[in-house]
Amino acid sequence: MTTSEPDSFANAAWVVRALERRVAVNEAVGVLRGWQDCDAGQALADLTGDTGPAGRDAEAARIAAVVNAQADGTADPDYGGWA
């Protein structure tokens, strides 16, 4: 059984979106570990709460937005005006 090219592209796009969500959650867990001085399991539990995967993904996006809003891109010691 072979898959058509459009199906392959759709499957690849699904994998990319899933990986992007996974990365966002892992980054949020890292942020929560720093903010709360807790382990990864506790941070993930706090991130997910009782909202399930959709709520977890939304909370991860919210945390990323908070961190990005407070970030100073020029604070990187390798920054050379390229931003």
C-alpha positions in Angstrom: 0.0 0.0 0.0 1.4 3.4 -1.0 0.4 6.8 0.2 -0.3 9.6 -2.2 2.0 12.6 -2.2 -0.7 14.9 -0.6 -1.2 12.3 2.1 2.5 12.2 2.8 2.6 16.0 3.0 -0.3 16.0 5.4 1.3 13.4 7.5 4.6 15.3 7.6 2.8 18.5 8.5 1.0 16.7 11.4 4.4 15.4 12.7 5.9 18.9 12.5 2.9 20.4 14.5 3.2 17.6 17.1 6.9 18.3 17.5 6.3 22.0 17.8 3.8 21.4 20.6 6.2 19.0 22.3 9.0 21.5 22.2 6.8 24.3 23.6 5.7 22.0 26.5 9.3 21.1 27.2 10.4 24.7 27.2 7.5 25.6 29.5 8.5 22.8 31.9 12.0 24.2 31.9 10.8 27.7 32.7 8.5 26.5 35.5 11.4 24.5 37.0 13.4 27.7 37.2 10.5 29.8 38.5 9.2 27.3 41.0 12.5 25.5 41.9 10.8 22.1 41.3 11.5 18.9 39.3 10.3 18.2 35.8 7.4 16.0 37.0 6.0 18.7 39.3 6.4 21.3 36.6 4.6 19.2 34.0 1.8 18.5 36.5 1.5 22.2 37.2 1.5 23.0 33.5 -1.2 20.4 32.7 -3.3 20.9 35.8 -6.7 19.3 35.1 -7.1 20.8 31.6 -5.7 17.9 29.6 -3.5 18.3 26.5 -5.3 21.3 25.0 -5.0 23.2 28.2 -1.4 22.2 28.6 -0.6 23.4 25.1 -2.4 26.7 25.7 -0.6 27.2 29.0 2.8 26.4 27.4 2.1 29.1 24.7 1.1 31.6 27.4 4.3 31.0 29.3 6.4 31.3 26.1 4.7 34.7 25.4 5.4 35.9 29.0 9.1 34.9 28.7 9.5 36.3 25.2 7.9 39.6 26.3 10.4 40.0 29.1 13.4 38.8 27.1 16.1 41.2 26.0 17.5 39.8 22.9 20.5 42.1 23.2 21.5 40.5 26.5 23.1 37.6 24.6 26.9 38.1 24.9 27.3 37.0 21.3 24.8 39.7 20.1 26.4 41.8 17.5 23.4 43.9 16.3 22.1 41.0 14.0 18.6 41.1 15.4 
